[in-house]
């Protein structure tokens, strides 16, 4: 798949996954960029588009893990970029805002389950977490989200 | 109201910046072109060598045809036996593997809220734990590639001494066999317009050639300049210089003060 096609087809998917984790536009962009570079470098032959998608998601999950505690992010936080981010979450929507308040691992499984419509097994394979861990994180996420959104009475 | 639908709807508002996408597409296309050109150079050298070899055989065609026939029959036997052994090994291996991913299996349980009463699904309705093959596929080549990517996914080792990390970073920047392109921008967005020229690059290297570790915070009063360096092995290292005094490399915990 050519670069232009790749960006067209998968940039939003990867960006949304990355943003759900980092809650930061620039870090999300950097993750997307790194994933595409890794894709070009790896030059893997895929069985089908589902296969390609799973591969990209897996690489995206594993990219950027060390950035959270880095000086770069601390400096960005000092510049009050975090405040802008909080406002942005509320503007996106109350459901997204509620999810954004969950710890990172919870946000990840919620995103993969509810946005990417992946199964527990697929999430386990992509994140390298045990199936029981994924189930547990999802269960706890639902409990926390129900509390946060109890007025709205969402169906999960 | 359905959480799933609402969460998806909220996500539709999250889109990458158009300027970022344009810059990214350009850089990926540049990278593609470079890889294609490297492949062409390699295959041209290979063809050239083959041609030279072939010319040497043409002069002795009868003898070489007989030898080729014998050689080919021998090769066919070797290939056949090897293939048979491989099939046997793969079959034995495949028998021991468990199922991994199935797109058809979803464990989504309806979770309805009626006032204060919450109905949870029974635990045994959620799918059983299965043994996972995290390579996701029976394609050995792909799983090898994934492992290689994750093994060397960082250009530095976590916990490595900051001075060592910095030295490696500087060495890589100075090595034109390693560094492919470097960009400079006053915002954290890069495109082909931001590629540094030689003078700018020399100035940068001179500036950051001597640093010390800095454990304090930065109270930024001046400008911040962003850099992005792309390396031939696919590594991307972003860094920034704040107030012309502090060097921050993305992913690294400490800050360096420029001497």
Boltz contact constraints between the chains, C-beta under 6 A:
constraints:
  - contact:
      token1: [A, 3]
      token2: [B, 28]
      max_distance: 6.0
  - contact:
      token1: [A, 3]
      token2: [B, 29]
      max_distance: 6.0
  - contact:
      token1: [A, 3]
      token2: [B, 32]
      max_distance: 6.0
  - contact:
      token1: [A, 4]
      token2: [B, 25]
      max_distance: 6.0
  - contact:
      token1: [A, 7]
      token2: [B, 25]
      max_distance: 6.0
  - contact:
      token1: [A, 11]
      token2: [B, 16]
      max_distance: 6.0
  - contact:
      token1: [A, 11]
      token2: [B, 21]
      max_distance: 6.0
  - contact:
      token1: [A, 15]
      token2: [B, 16]
      max_distance: 6.0
  - contact:
      token1: [A, 16]
      token2: [B, 11]
      max_distance: 6.0
  - contact:
      token1: [A, 16]
      token2: [B, 14]
      max_distance: 6.0
  - contact:
      token1: [A, 19]
      token2: [B, 14]
      max_distance: 6.0
  - contact:
      token1: [A, 26]
      token2: [B, 188]
      max_distance: 6.0
  - contact:
      token1: [A, 29]
      token2: [B, 20]
      max_distance: 6.0
  - contact:
      token1: [A, 33]
      token2: [B, 24]
      max_distance: 6.0
  - contact:
      token1: [A, 36]
      token2: [B, 28]
      max_distance: 6.0
  - contact:
      token1: [A, 37]
      token2: [B, 234]
      max_distance: 6.0
  - contact:
      token1: [A, 38]
      token2: [B, 149]
      max_distance: 6.0
  - contact:
      token1: [A, 40]
      token2: [B, 31]
      max_distance: 6.0
  - contact:
      token1: [A, 41]
      token2: [B, 234]
      max_distance: 6.0
  - contact:
      token1: [A, 42]
      token2: [B, 145]
      max_distance: 6.0
  - contact:
      token1: [A, 44]
      token2: [B, 142]
      max_distance: 6.0
  - contact:
      token1: [A, 44]
      token2: [B, 145]
      max_distance: 6.0
  - contact:
      token1: [A, 54]
      token2: [B, 136]
      max_distance: 6.0
  - contact:
      token1: [A, 62]
      token2: [B, 150]
      max_distance: 6.0
  - contact:
      token1: [A, 66]
      token2: [B, 251]
      max_distance: 6.0
  - contact:
      token1: [A, 67]
      token2: [B, 251]
      max_distance: 6.0
  - contact:
      token1: [A, 69]
      token2: [B, 253]
      max_distance: 6.0
  - contact:
      token1: [A, 70]
      token2: [B, 251]
      max_distance: 6.0
  - contact:
      token1: [A, 70]
      token2: [B, 252]
      max_distance: 6.0
  - contact:
      token1: [A, 70]
      token2: [B, 253]
      max_distance: 6.0
  - contact:
      token1: [A, 71]
      token2: [B, 248]
      max_distance: 6.0
  - contact:
      token1: [A, 71]
      token2: [B, 253]
      max_distance: 6.0
  - contact:
      token1: [A, 71]
      token2: [B, 254]
      max_distance: 6.0
  - contact:
      token1: [A, 71]
      token2: [B, 255]
      max_distance: 6.0
  - contact:
      token1: [A, 72]
      token2: [B, 248]
      max_distance: 6.0
  - contact:
      token1: [A, 72]
      token2: [B, 250]
      max_distance: 6.0
  - contact:
      token1: [A, 75]
      token2: [B, 248]
      max_distance: 6.0
  - contact:
      token1: [A, 92]
      token2: [B, 10]
      max_distance: 6.0
  - contact:
      token1: [A, 92]
      token2: [B, 13]
      max_distance: 6.0
  - contact:
      token1: [A, 93]
      token2: [B, 10]
      max_distance: 6.0
  - contact:
      token1: [A, 95]
      token2: [B, 6]
      max_distance: 6.0
  - contact:
      token1: [A, 95]
      token2: [B, 7]
      max_distance: 6.0
  - contact:
      token1: [A, 95]
      token2: [B, 10]
      max_distance: 6.0
  - contact:
      token1: [A, 96]
      token2: [B, 10]
      max_distance: 6.0
  - contact:
      token1: [A, 114]
      token2: [B, 4]
      max_distance: 6.0
  - contact:
      token1: [A, 114]
      token2: [B, 7]
      max_distance: 6.0
  - contact:
      token1: [A, 115]
      token2: [B, 8]
      max_distance: 6.0
  - contact:
      token1: [A, 115]
      token2: [B, 11]
      max_distance: 6.0
  - contact:
      token1: [A, 119]
      token2: [B, 105]
      max_distance: 6.0
  - contact:
      token1: [A, 119]
      token2: [B, 106]
      max_distance: 6.0
  - contact:
      token1: [A, 120]
      token2: [B, 107]
      max_distance: 6.0
  - contact:
      token1: [A, 121]
      token2: [B, 101]
      max_distance: 6.0
  - contact:
      token1: [A, 122]
      token2: [B, 101]
      max_distance: 6.0
  - contact:
      token1: [A, 124]
      token2: [B, 132]
      max_distance: 6.0
  - contact:
      token1: [A, 125]
      token2: [B, 101]
      max_distance: 6.0
  - contact:
      token1: [A, 125]
      token2: [B, 132]
      max_distance: 6.0
  - contact:
      token1: [A, 125]
      token2: [B, 134]
      max_distance: 6.0
  - contact:
      token1: [A, 125]
      token2: [B, 136]
      max_distance: 6.0
  - contact:
      token1: [A, 128]
      token2: [B, 134]
      max_distance: 6.0
  - contact:
      token1: [A, 131]
      token2: [B, 129]
      max_distance: 6.0
  - contact:
      token1: [A, 132]
      token2: [B, 129]
      max_distance: 6.0
  - contact:
      token1: [A, 135]
      token2: [B, 126]
      max_distance: 6.0
  - contact:
      token1: [A, 153]
      token2: [B, 113]
      max_distance: 6.0
  - contact:
      token1: [A, 154]
      token2: [B, 1]
      max_distance: 6.0
  - contact:
      token1: [A, 154]
      token2: [B, 3]
      max_distance: 6.0
  - contact:
      token1: [A, 155]
      token2: [B, 2]
      max_distance: 6.0
  - contact:
      token1: [A, 155]
      token2: [B, 112]
      max_distance: 6.0
  - contact:
      token1: [A, 156]
      token2: [B, 3]
      max_distance: 6.0
  - contact:
      token1: [A, 156]
      token2: [B, 111]
      max_distance: 6.0
